[in-house]
Amino acid sequence: MSEDSSDNKSYDAIIVGSGAAGLTAALELATRLKVLVLAKGELTGGSTAWAQGGIAAVLDAGDTFEDHVRDTMIAGAGLNDREAVEFVIERAPASIDRLCELGVPFNRDKQELHLTREGGHSHRRIVHVDDATGWAVQSALLEAARANPNITLLPGRTCIDFITDRHRENFSAAGRVWGVYALDEETGAVERHVARATILAAGGAGRCYLFSTAPRGATGDGIAMAWRAGARVSNMEMMQFHPTCLYNLEVKNFLITEAVRGEGGRLYNPQTGKRFMTYYDAERMELAPRDVVARAIDAEIKRFGLDYVHLDISHEGADFIRSHFPTIHEKLTGLGIDMTKQPIPVVPAQHYTCGGVVVDLAARTDLPGLWAAGECTESGLHGANRLASNSLLECFVFGEAAASDILERWDTLEQPPAIKPWDATRVTDSDEMVVIKQNWTEIRRFMWNYVGIVRTTKRLERAANRIALLKQEVEDYYGSFVVTTDLIELRNLLQSAELIVRSALARKESRGLHYTLDYPETDEEARDTVLVP
């Protein structure tokens, strides 16, 4: 691996993001091209490393592609694009094979891959590495990327905006993307990274919310950058809340994986002692899709004035629990909770951004020269709610699709024009960091209270009013002061929040993750919410 920080080094392709989607694309492109991978903060800072559950694929004798497609469409409340669902699911087994070749140590039962089951799945089809699959995948991909002489990994880079034809020395309004302007987090210098092809794999916008299982950097940077550059976004109101995040005032964002319910975990009301899913989905109980379980927990908490509910798997036996959930068991033990003997206090938390930048099956966005993959996109796979363990799978399939399309079309992609350097002549250093902190906290709080699991038009309008006020404040601030990672993130967080609220106000029905008391019925026809810049 080579390290490089100059802003005029020549690369064939630039990838924004060093998670599953970005590194999958990088490894494929590096068979022929020179690739630069940019990461905000550390190379392992994205959501991939946090994924506990696993990767869904049809590998079991009794399972079929048709069953996996059906489960995905049911979870997605019919908003999925069937062609995209089939495209991803049919490529899943090959993705697992590639990961095995890279040395990902998936759990096995004798020689066969051990498959677990999660909510919404009709079969056991989740391959996993204990309960820390994402970390194992991230490590294997990074190791392969570091060993590849055609890949340059550059951490500590916060991308600010796409370089488009507007930034050419000879201005053009054509809108093609030629790379990115990025902040070197250590020196404060803004660099130009220019290439013939750019892939956006920057993750989701979970940090718009007060409670989220997403990593600190999930501030919707990629979605906001693409929107500002002129790309459409779709279904941003479909924000997934994971039903079971650990309730602990000291430890934020620790997820209790879906597989705990898949392997027999039960939900109880700590006040009444009753197993409450009976009242909300008696047939599927704890194995209902995430939106159903999250709303049930939310309703129970509000109705009884609880801080949390209980998730209990202690009836399954200590050896079973320790062998299936070693990471969770160890973490909870350190916090004084013995999950082999007592219940785990849990609350819902924002977990996954199902909407994003519109892409086709070749991972192309609306902007020439820009491809996108992973959580920052809306590919048609997830629809109105993501089925458990389909997310890493989407990263592999679309990371591969983007790289394949670029390689196939390489000879038609023209050389980049001369690009203007970043202009920082009219700005000064800020002495008002408190403004950023205040606005950041405010956004996350009103998004949680007004744009959460259950919505109303009045609450959404309140959120929209707050955003309009803050937007002016943030734009003024952004135009006056030197860019920092905090300021860039605040700008993107606010832009993402606006897209979520606008999308939620546009949907006059309840479907999947978007549940509004003003329009509780589901329309007969499923329609995407598409916003055009």
C-alpha positions in Angstrom: 0.0 0.0 0.0 1.3 3.4 -0.8 0.4 6.6 1.1 0.0 9.9 -0.7 -1.3 13.3 0.2 -0.5 15.5 -2.8 -3.4 17.0 -4.6 -2.2 16.4 -8.1 -1.3 12.7 -8.1 -2.9 10.9 -11.0 -5.3 8.0 -10.4 -7.7 6.2 -12.8 -10.5 5.9 -10.2 -11.4 7.4 -6.9 -13.5 5.7 -4.3 -15.1 7.7 -1.4 -15.5 5.2 1.5 -13.5 2.3 2.8 -16.3 -0.1 3.8 -17.6 -3.2 2.2 -18.9 -1.5 -1.0 -15.8 0.7 -1.5 -13.2 -2.0 -1.0 -15.1 -4.5 -3.1 -15.1 -2.1 -5.9 -11.4 -1.1 -5.3 -10.2 -4.8 -5.5 -12.1 -5.4 -8.7 -10.9 -2.1 -10.4 -7.3 -2.7 -9.3 -7.0 -5.7 -11.6 -6.5 -3.0 -14.3 -6.5 0.5 -12.9 -4.8 2.7 -10.3 -7.3 3.3 -7.5 -7.4 5.8 -4.7 -9.6 5.0 -1.7 -10.5 8.0 0.6 -11.8 7.5 4.1 -13.0 10.0 6.7 -11.1 9.3 9.9 -9.8 5.7 10.1 -10.1 3.1 7.4 -12.3 1.0 9.7 -14.6 3.9 10.7 -17.6 3.0 8.6 -20.6 0.8 9.3 -19.3 -2.4 7.8 -17.0 -3.1 10.9 -20.0 -2.7 13.2 -22.3 -5.2 11.4 -23.0 -8.0 13.9 -25.5 -10.1 12.1 -24.3 -11.6 8.9 -24.9 -11.9 5.1 -28.0 -13.4 3.6 -27.6 -15.9 0.8 -29.5 -18.9 -0.5 -27.1 -21.8 0.4 -29.4 -24.2 2.2 -30.8 -27.3 0.4 -34.5 -26.4 1.1 -34.1 -22.7 0.3 -34.7 -21.0 -3.1 -33.9 -17.6 -4.7 -37.7 -17.2 -5.1 -38.1 -17.5 -1.3 -35.4 -15.0 -0.6 -36.9 -12.6 -3.2 -40.4 -13.0 -1.6 -39.1 -12.4 2.0 -37.2 -9.3 0.8 -40.4 -8.0 -1.0 -42.6 -8.7 2.0 -40.2 -6.8 4.3 -40.0 -4.0 1.8 -43.8 -3.6 1.7 -43.9 -3.9 -2.1 -41.8 -0.7 -2.7 -38.8 -2.8 -3.9 -37.8 -3.0 -7.5 -38.2 -6.7 -8.2 -35.5 -6.6 -10.9 -33.0 -5.2 -8.4 -34.0 -7.7 -5.8 -33.5 -10.6 -8.2 -30.2 -9.1 -9.4 -28.7 -9.0 -5.9 -30.1 -12.3 -4.5 -28.9 -14.3 -7.5 -25.4 -12.9 -7.1 -25.3 -13.6 -3.3 -23.7 -17.1 -3.3 -20.9 -15.9 -5.6 -20.2 -13.0 -3.2 -19.9 -15.5 -0.3 -17.5 -17.6 -2.4 -15.3 -14.5 -3.0 -15.3 -13.7 0.7 -14.3 -17.3 1.6 -11.4 -16.9 -0.9 -10.3 -13.7 0.8 -10.1 -15.8 4.0 -13.2 -14.6 5.9 -13.5 -17.3 8.7 -17.3 -17.9 8.5 -18.7 -20.2 11.2 -19.0 -23.8 9.9 -20.9 -26.9 11.0 -18.5 -29.7 10.1 -17.5 -28.6 6.5 -20.7 -26.7 5.7 -21.3 -23.0 6.4 -23.3 -22.5 9.5 -26.5 -20.7 8.7 -28.6 -18.7 11.2 -32.1 -17.3 10.9 -33.2 -13.7 11.4 -36.6 -11.9 11.6 -38.4 -11.8 8.2 -36.5 -14.7 6.7 -38.4 -18.0 6.0 -35.2 -20.1 6.1 -31.8 -20.3 7.7 -29.7 -18.3 5.3 -27.4 -16.0 7.2 -23.7 -16.8 7.0 -21.8 -15.2 9.9 -18.6 -15.0 11.9 -20.0 -15.5 15.5 -21.8 -12.2 16.1 -19.1 -9.9 14.6 -19.4 -10.6 10.9 -18.7 -7.1 9.7 -15.4 -6.8 11.5 -14.2 -10.0 9.9 -15.3 -8.9 6.5 -13.8 -5.4 6.9 -10.4 -6.9 8.1 -10.2 -9.4 5.1 -11.1 -6.7 2.5 -8.6 -4.2 4.1 -5.8 -6.8 4.2 -6.4 -7.6 0.5 -6.5 -3.9 -0.4 -3.2 -3.1 1.5 -1.5 -5.9 -0.3 -2.5 -4.6 -3.7 0.1 -2.3 -5.4 -2.6 -0.6 -7.5 -4.6 0.6 -4.5 -3.7 3.6 -2.4 -5.6 3.9 0.9 -5.8 7.5 2.2 -7.5 7.8 5.7 -8.1 11.1 7.4 -9.8 12.7 4.4 -13.2 14.4 4.8 -14.8 14.8 1.4 -16.4 18.3 1.0 -18.0 18.3 -2.5 -17.7 16.5 -5.8 -15.5 18.2 -8.4 -17.8 18.7 -11.4 -17.6 20.6 -14.7 -18.4 23.8 -12.8 -14.9 23.5 -11.2 -13.1 23.3 -14.6 -10.7 26.0 -15.4 -12.9 26.4 -18.5 -16.3 26.5 -16.8 -19.0 24.1 -18.1 -22.5 23.4 -16.7 -22.5 19.8 -18.1 -22.4 18.3 -14.6 -19.9 15.4 -15.1 -18.1 14.4 -12.0 -14.3 14.4 -12.0 -13.5 13.4 -8.4 -13.7 15.3 -5.0 -12.3 18.1 -3.0 -11.3 16.6 0.4 -10.0 18.1 3.7 -6.8 16.6 5.1 -8.0 16.3 8.7 -4.4 16.6 10.0 -3.1 19.7 8.1 -6.4 21.5 7.3 -5.4 21.7 3.7 -8.1 21.1 1.0 -6.9 18.7 -1.8 -8.1 18.1 -5.3 -8.5 14.4 -6.1 -9.2 14.0 -9.8 -10.0 10.9 -11.9 -11.9 9.6 -14.9 -14.3 7.6 -12.6 -15.6 8.2 -9.1 -17.5 5.7 -6.9 -19.5 6.9 -3.9 -19.6 4.4 -1.1 -19.9 6.8 1.9 -22.6 5.1 4.0 -25.8 6.4 5.5 -27.2 9.3 7.5 -28.0 7.6 10.8 -26.4 10.4 12.9 -29.3 12.7 12.0 -31.0 10.9 15.0 -30.3 11.2 18.7 -30.3 7.4 19.2 -28.5 5.5 16.4 -26.5 2.4 16.1 -24.5 4.0 13.2 -20.9 5.0 13.7 -20.0 8.6 14.5 -19.2 9.5 10.9 -22.6 8.4 9.4 -23.6 12.0 8.7 -25.1 11.5 5.2 -22.0 13.1 3.6 -22.3 11.1 0.3 -26.0 11.7 -0.1 -25.7 15.4 0.6 -22.7 15.8 -1.8 -24.5 13.9 -4.6 -27.7 16.1 -4.0 -25.7 19.3 -4.2 -24.0 18.1 -7.4 -27.4 17.4 -9.0 -28.3 13.8 -8.4 -31.8 12.6 -7.5 -32.4 11.0 -4.2 -35.3 8.6 -3.4 -37.2 7.2 -0.4 -35.3 9.1 2.3 -38.3 8.8 4.6 -37.6 5.1 4.9 -35.3 5.3 7.9 -34.9 1.9 9.6 -35.0 1.8 13.4 -33.5 -1.3 14.9 -35.8 -2.6 17.6 -33.1 -3.7 20.0 -30.3 -1.3 21.0 -28.9 -1.7 24.5 -30.4 0.8 26.9 -27.5 2.0 29.0 -26.7 5.6 29.9 -23.0 5.1 29.8 -22.7 3.0 26.6 -24.4 4.5 23.5 -25.1 2.7 20.2 -24.5 -0.9 21.3 -26.7 -3.1 19.1 -28.2 -6.4 20.2 -28.3 -8.3 17.0 -31.5 -9.5 15.3 -30.1 -13.1 15.6 -30.8 -13.0 19.4 -34.5 -13.0 18.5 -33.9 -15.4 15.6 -32.4 -17.9 18.1 -35.3 -17.7 20.5 -35.1 -14.3 22.4 -38.4 -13.0 23.7 -39.6 -9.5 24.4 -41.2 -8.6 27.8 -42.8 -5.6 29.4 -40.7 -5.1 32.5 -43.7 -3.5 34.3 -46.3 -6.2 33.6 -44.0 -9.1 33.0 -46.0 -9.9 29.9 -44.6 -11.1 26.5 -46.2 -8.2 24.5 -45.6 -9.2 20.9 -48.8 -11.3 21.3 -50.8 -8.1 21.1 -49.0 -6.7 18.0 -48.2 -9.7 15.7 -49.4 -13.0 17.3 -48.4 -15.1 14.4 -44.8 -14.0 13.9 -44.2 -12.7 17.4 -40.5 -11.6 17.8 -39.6 -12.8 14.3 -41.8 -10.1 12.6 -40.0 -7.7 10.4 -38.0 -4.9 12.1 -40.6 -2.1 11.5 -43.3 -4.1 13.2 -41.2 -5.0 16.2 -39.8 -1.4 16.6 -43.3 0.1 16.5 -44.5 -2.5 19.0 -41.7 -1.6 21.4 -42.2 2.1 20.8 -46.0 1.7 21.6 -45.3 -0.3 24.7 -42.7 2.3 26.0 -45.1 5.2 25.4 -48.2 3.4 26.7 -46.6 2.4 30.0 -44.1 5.3 30.4 -41.1 2.9 30.3 -37.5 3.7 29.6 -36.9 0.3 27.9 -38.3 -3.2 27.4 -36.7 -6.5 28.2 -35.2 -8.9 25.7 -34.7 -12.3 27.3 -32.9 -15.4 25.9 -31.8 -16.8 29.3 -34.2 -19.8 28.8 -31.9 -21.1 26.0 -29.1 -22.1 28.4 -25.7 -20.6 29.2 -23.5 -22.7 26.8 -25.8 -22.0 23.9 -25.8 -18.2 24.6 -22.1 -18.0 25.1 -21.2 -19.9 21.9 -23.7 -18.0 19.7 -23.2 -14.5 21.0 -19.7 -14.2 22.5 -19.2 -10.5 21.7 -22.5 -9.5 23.1 -22.1 -11.7 26.2 -18.7 -10.3 26.9 -19.8 -6.7 26.5 -22.9 -7.1 28.7 -20.9 -9.0 31.4 -18.6 -6.0 31.6 -21.7 -3.8 32.2 -23.0 -6.1 35.0 -25.6 -7.8 32.9 -25.5 -11.6 32.7 -27.6 -12.5 29.6 -27.5 -16.2 30.5 -29.5 -15.5 33.6 -31.3 -12.1 33.2 -33.0 -10.0 30.5 -31.3 -7.3 28.5 -32.8 -3.8 28.6 -33.4 -2.6 25.0 -34.8 0.4 23.1 -35.2 1.1 19.4 -32.6 3.2 17.7 -32.0 4.5 14.1 -30.2 1.7 12.3 -30.2 1.9 8.5 -30.8 4.5 5.8 -33.0 2.6 3.2 -33.3 5.6 0.8 -30.4 7.5 -0.9 -28.9 8.4 -4.2 -30.8 6.8 -7.1 -28.7 4.2 -8.9 -29.4 1.6 -11.7 -28.3 -2.0 -11.8 -24.8 -0.9 -13.1 -24.6 1.3 -10.0 -24.7 4.5 -12.2 -26.1 7.7 -10.7 -27.7 10.5 -12.6 -24.3 12.2 -12.9 -21.9 11.1 -15.6 -18.6 9.9 -14.1 -20.2 9.0 -10.8 -21.2 5.5 -9.6 -22.5 4.7 -6.1 -23.0 1.6 -3.9 -24.1 0.6 -0.4 -26.1 2.4 2.2 -25.8 5.9 0.5 -27.9 4.6 -2.4 -31.4 3.7 -3.3 -31.0 0.7 -5.6 -34.5 -0.7 -5.3 -33.4 -3.6 -3.1 -34.8 -2.6 0.3 -38.0 -0.8 -0.7 -39.8 0.5 2.4 -37.9 -1.6 4.9 -34.6 -3.6 4.7 -34.7 -7.3 5.4 -32.1 -8.3 8.0 -28.6 -9.1 6.6 -29.4 -7.9 3.0 -27.2 -4.8 3.6 -23.7 -6.2 3.4 -24.9 -8.2 0.5 -26.0 -5.1 -1.4 -22.5 -3.6 -0.8 -20.7 -6.6 -2.4 -23.0 -6.9 -5.4 -23.2 -3.2 -6.3 -19.5 -2.6 -5.5 -18.8 -5.3 -8.0 -21.4 -3.9 -10.5 -19.8 -0.4 -10.3 -16.3 -1.7 -10.9 -17.5 -4.0 -13.8 -19.3 -1.1 -15.5 -16.3 1.2 -15.2 -13.9 -1.5 -16.6 -16.3 -2.3 -19.4 -16.7 1.4 -20.4 -13.1 2.5 -19.6 -12.1 3.3 -23.2 -15.0 5.7 -23.6 -14.3 7.7 -20.4 -12.4 10.8 -21.2 -9.3 12.2 -19.4 -10.1 14.8 -16.8 -9.8 18.5 -17.7 -7.8 21.1 -15.8 -9.5 21.7 -12.4 -9.4 24.8 -10.3 -7.9 24.5 -6.8 -10.1 25.0 -3.7 -10.7 28.7 -3.0 -10.2 29.6 0.7 -9.4 33.3 0.1 -12.6 34.7 1.6 -12.8 32.7 4.9 -11.3 33.0 8.4 -10.7 30.6 11.3 -13.7 30.2 13.5 -13.7 30.9 17.2 -17.3 29.8 17.5 -17.2 26.0 17.7 -20.1 26.2 20.2 -22.4 27.1 17.2 -21.6 23.8 15.5 -22.1 21.7 18.7 -25.4 23.4 19.5 -26.8 23.0 16.0 -25.7 19.3 15.8 -27.4 18.5 19.1 -30.6 20.4 18.1 -30.9 18.6 14.7 -30.5 15.1 16.3 -33.0 15.9 19.0 -35.8 17.3 16.8 -35.3 14.5 14.3 -35.8 11.9 17.0 -38.8 13.6 18.5 -40.5 14.8 15.3 -39.3 12.4 12.5 -39.0 9.1 14.5 -40.7 5.8 14.4 -44.3 7.2 14.5 -44.9 10.5 12.6 -47.6 13.1 12.2 -47.8 15.9 9.6 -47.7 18.5 12.4 -44.5 17.2 13.8 -42.9 16.9 10.3 -43.8 20.5 9.6 -42.3 21.6 12.9 -39.1 19.8 11.9 -39.2 21.5 8.4 -39.5 24.9 10.1 -36.5 24.2 12.3 -34.4 23.1 9.3 -35.3 26.2 7.3 -34.0 28.4 10.2 -30.9 26.4 10.7 -30.1 26.2 7.0 -29.5 29.9 6.8 -27.4 29.9 9.9 -25.2 27.0 8.7 -24.8 28.4 5.2 -23.7 31.8 6.6 -21.3 30.0 8.9 -20.0 27.8 6.1 -19.4 30.7 3.8 -17.4 32.7 6.4 -15.1 30.2 8.1 -12.4 27.7 7.2 -13.8 24.2 6.7 -13.3 21.6 9.4 -14.7 18.1 9.6 -17.3 19.2 12.2 -18.5 22.0 9.9 -18.6 19.7 6.8 -20.6 17.1 8.8 -23.0 19.6 10.2 -23.8 20.9 6.7 -24.3 17.4 5.4 -26.3 16.3 8.5 -28.7 19.3 8.0 -29.0 18.6 4.2 -29.8 14.9 4.9 -32.4 15.9 7.6 -34.1 18.2 5.1 -34.3 15.4 2.5 -35.7 13.0 5.1 -38.4 15.5 6.2 -39.3 16.5 2.6 -39.7 12.9 1.6 -41.8 12.1 4.7 -44.1 15.0 4.0 -44.5 13.9 0.4 -45.7 10.4 1.3 -49.5 10.5 2.1 -49.7 6.9 3.3 -48.2 4.5 5.8 -45.9 1.9 4.3 -43.0 -0.1 5.9 -40.8 2.2 7.9 -42.9 5.3 7.2 -45.7 5.2 9.7 -47.9 8.4 10.1 -50.9 8.7 12.3 -52.5 11.2 9.7 -52.4 8.6 6.9 -52.5 5.2 8.6 -53.7 3.3 5.4 -51.4 1.9 2.7 -52.1 2.9 -0.9 -52.8 0.1 -3.4 -50.0 1.3 -5.6 -46.5 1.5 -4.3 -44.6 4.6 -5.5 -41.1 5.8 -4.8 -40.6 9.3 -3.3 -38.1 10.8 -5.7 -36.7 14.3 -5.0 -35.1 16.2 -7.9 -32.5 18.9 -7.1 
